[in-house]
Amino acid sequence: MPTVKSDFDTADVFMHQAIHTIEYGLGCISNTASYLRLWALSLAHAQLSEVLWVMVMRISLSWQGYVGSVVLAVIFSFFGLSAFLHALRFHWVEFQNKFYSGTGYKLNPFSFSSILNPL
């Protein structure tokens, strides 16, 4: 009776699963730390908003003419840019790593020399 050689390696499967388990655990810890960082950032953002309103925006709203409008627009744009950058970072770091695994085709950049001299 011929013997059938199996390509299944139990140690390889266990090692592969252990690596994925460690990566998952580290990802959970990292995401939790990021959410806590965002929570602390939101608290600081609330306090800075209060300071911005009391010390800067209220003063620029009391000015007459176009100068107050220009100052208010510039300050508000910087304030909105800060919130936008934090939201962008949040989506890129925390949201993307839940769906992107990076297992695909190796990048093969286009090159005329590889077309002209196929080896």
SULMOQUI-V558290 format. One record per residue. PHI is phi in whole degrees, 0 to 359 (NA if undefined). PSI is psi in radians with two decimals (* if undefined). OMEGA is omega as a letter, one per 20 degrees, with the letter a starting at -180 (NA if undefined). Layout:
# SULMOQUI-V558290
phi=PHI psi=PSI omega=OMEGA
phi=PHI psi=PSI omega=OMEGA
This chain:
# SULMOQUI-V558290
phi=NA psi=2.18 omega=a
phi=286 psi=2.55 omega=r
phi=269 psi=2.48 omega=r
phi=260 psi=2.13 omega=r
phi=273 psi=2.21 omega=a
phi=262 psi=2.47 omega=r
phi=271 psi=0.03 omega=a
phi=282 psi=2.20 omega=r
phi=240 psi=1.94 omega=a
phi=296 psi=-0.72 omega=a
phi=296 psi=-0.66 omega=r
phi=294 psi=-0.71 omega=r
phi=294 psi=-0.77 omega=r
phi=297 psi=-0.72 omega=r
phi=295 psi=-0.75 omega=r
phi=298 psi=-0.76 omega=r
phi=292 psi=-0.65 omega=r
phi=296 psi=-0.70 omega=r
phi=296 psi=-0.77 omega=r
phi=294 psi=-0.63 omega=r
phi=295 psi=-0.76 omega=r
phi=296 psi=-0.76 omega=r
phi=299 psi=-0.71 omega=r
phi=295 psi=-0.77 omega=r
phi=298 psi=-0.76 omega=r
phi=295 psi=-0.65 omega=r
phi=296 psi=-0.70 omega=r
phi=297 psi=-0.78 omega=r
phi=296 psi=-0.74 omega=a
phi=296 psi=-0.76 omega=r
phi=294 psi=-0.67 omega=r
phi=297 psi=-0.75 omega=r
phi=297 psi=-0.65 omega=r
phi=292 psi=-0.69 omega=r
phi=294 psi=-0.67 omega=r
phi=294 psi=-0.66 omega=r
phi=296 psi=-0.70 omega=r
phi=293 psi=-0.64 omega=r
phi=297 psi=-0.80 omega=r
phi=297 psi=-0.64 omega=r
phi=295 psi=-0.67 omega=r
phi=293 psi=-0.63 omega=r
phi=295 psi=-0.78 omega=r
phi=295 psi=-0.65 omega=r
phi=296 psi=-0.68 omega=r
phi=296 psi=-0.74 omega=r
phi=292 psi=-0.72 omega=r
phi=294 psi=-0.58 omega=r
phi=296 psi=-0.72 omega=r
phi=297 psi=-0.77 omega=r
phi=296 psi=-0.75 omega=r
phi=299 psi=-0.73 omega=a
phi=292 psi=-0.81 omega=a
phi=289 psi=-0.77 omega=a
phi=267 psi=-0.44 omega=a
phi=240 psi=-0.97 omega=a
phi=293 psi=-0.68 omega=r
phi=296 psi=-0.65 omega=r
phi=293 psi=-0.77 omega=a
phi=290 psi=-0.48 omega=r
phi=288 psi=-0.42 omega=r
phi=277 psi=-0.25 omega=r
phi=287 psi=2.59 omega=r
phi=263 psi=2.57 omega=r
phi=90 psi=-2.83 omega=a
phi=280 psi=-0.37 omega=a
phi=297 psi=-0.78 omega=r
phi=296 psi=-0.65 omega=r
phi=293 psi=-0.71 omega=r
phi=293 psi=-0.79 omega=r
phi=298 psi=-0.75 omega=r
phi=296 psi=-0.72 omega=r
phi=295 psi=-0.73 omega=r
phi=294 psi=-0.79 omega=a
phi=295 psi=-0.76 omega=a
phi=294 psi=-0.61 omega=r
phi=292 psi=-0.69 omega=r
phi=294 psi=-0.67 omega=r
phi=295 psi=-0.77 omega=r
phi=292 psi=-0.60 omega=r
phi=295 psi=-0.67 omega=r
phi=298 psi=-0.82 omega=r
phi=296 psi=-0.68 omega=r
phi=296 psi=-0.75 omega=a
phi=294 psi=-0.66 omega=r
phi=291 psi=-0.68 omega=r
phi=294 psi=-0.69 omega=r
phi=296 psi=-0.76 omega=r
phi=297 psi=-0.71 omega=r
phi=299 psi=-0.80 omega=a
phi=293 psi=-0.68 omega=a
phi=290 psi=-0.79 omega=a
phi=278 psi=-0.89 omega=a
phi=275 psi=-0.70 omega=a
phi=280 psi=-0.72 omega=a
phi=292 psi=-0.59 omega=a
phi=286 psi=-0.09 omega=r
phi=275 psi=-0.30 omega=a
phi=238 psi=-0.37 omega=a
phi=260 psi=2.13 omega=a
phi=250 psi=-0.27 omega=r
phi=76 psi=0.40 omega=r
phi=254 psi=1.80 omega=a
phi=206 psi=-2.58 omega=r
phi=270 psi=2.48 omega=r
phi=293 psi=2.42 omega=a
phi=295 psi=2.23 omega=r
phi=238 psi=1.65 omega=a
phi=296 psi=2.59 omega=r
phi=292 psi=2.38 omega=r
phi=210 psi=2.27 omega=r
phi=293 psi=-0.57 omega=a
phi=294 psi=-0.58 omega=r
phi=288 psi=-0.42 omega=r
phi=280 psi=-0.72 omega=a
phi=285 psi=-0.57 omega=a
phi=237 psi=1.23 omega=a
phi=287 psi=2.11 omega=r
phi=235 psi=* omega=NA
